[in-house]
Amino acid sequence: MRATNLHPLPLRRKTWPQIASLLCLLALSSCFSSPSTPNSPAYVYFPRSLPNGEPVQPHSNQLLKILLEKHFAGKFHPQVSFKQLQISAQKLFRPNVKKLKNDFAWSLQAFSQMGKKRWKNLYGEEVHLDKLAQVALQWLEQLTQPVKMAQRQRKLYPKSEIHRWYCGGFHLFQGVLAAWKYGTLPAKKKRLETIVHAFFYRLQNEEKLYRYLLQQHYTKKSSGYFLSLYLALLKFYGHCLESLFWAKEWAIWNPTQNELQQIQTAKQKLTQVVEMFWKQKVYPNLEWWCQNKGKRFYRDLLNDSCHALQALRLWEKKTSNTTKKLQDFLQKHAQKEKDPTVLIHLISTLGPEFPYGESTLIESFSQKYLRFFHPKK
């Protein structure tokens, strides 16, 4: 919040509660500011949202995790180094397990890549990342329990708690896998293998669950059924194939030939979903669909298209026409994109140094949205 944005009216016209609120705002403005503030402090961050409610970085340390994945070493911000963002993230992180839950996956993956297991934050709290990683593993084991039970009985599992987590729990899954890979999670590999097999069982059966649930609300021929089903499948297959690739790549999962064949089947289904959005003129007429279906539809489509593109690229030995067409579409679209949540996904998919206007995606994003934190002395 900028102090210059506050325009107090004469105090004689205000009641005491109004005066108290104004004083609180002034106090907060001395702690938080935009990057244009002189004498910049050490702590920087990306806000979850803007004062008008527009989301910026919905998940804590989401962009930090992406840049570390990309081994980013380029220009980050005119006044701030990428290293400063990393230090700030550690210092501002609060290890409150109850509040972390659904938001912890990105921080776990980012901090695991940074390599430091224990530190003291700005508030004097001891952060034990290895212990928090154990908690995340326990969450994942609990969340996959209904799937594992159905797997043993060879039945279709019901909609459960894991479907209420961001993107069906796949980011938590990736965070736990990364914690094991980078040595943050000193767990037995067998525990992780059991979880991987539960997610692979989802790969084989999740579409059946979606079709069953959607038929409770739509007829198969309705446009609502089509859009809801294909958006759900775009999100699911993209995230699931990404996650299983990293499980294989990081030597946690050694898939059999039969499992690899089923991966290819899932990849073909994802390809069909992407092609369906072309066939139904959704990608070519994106602005019209956004106006008629709303901003959430727009964000879901583009963000999950980014995940779909990454999944296709990871599992393809040779780039298919569908993958190339989707990549070309996102590259062209990136030049006019303004939504920060979509820009974050484009940074992940196209790379932080992808040209954007007169600079790059990451430079433009950080100059517009990076905020400074001034701790009270």
VENMOMO-V258006 format. One line per field, one symbol per residue. phi: phi as a letter, one per 40 degrees, with the letter a starting at -180 (. if undefined). burial: 1 if it has 9 or more other C-alpha atoms within 8 Angstrom, else 0. A space follows every 50 residues. Layout:
# VENMOMO-V258006
phi->???
burial->???
This chain:
# VENMOMO-V258006
phi->.cccccbccdcccbcddccccccccccccccbacccccfdccbbabccac dcgccbbcbdgccddcccdcfcbccbadbbcccccccccccccbccdccc ecbcdccdccccccgccaabcccgccbbccccccccccdcccccdccccc cccfbccccbdccccdfggcccdcccdcccccgcbcbcddcccccdcccc ccdcbcccccccccccbbcccccccdcccccccdcccccccdcccccccc gcbbccccccccccccccccdcccccccccgcccbcccccccbgccddcc cccccccccccccccccbcccccccccccccccdcbcbccccdccccccc hcccdagcbbdcccccccbcbbbbccc
burial->01100000000001000010010001011111111000000111111111 00001111011101111101000001100011011111111100100001 00111111111110001111100011111101110110011011011111 10000110000110111111111111111111011000000110110111 11111000111001100100000011011111111111111111111100 01100000010110011001101110110001000100110011001111 11111111111110100000011101100110010000011111111110 111101000111111110111111000
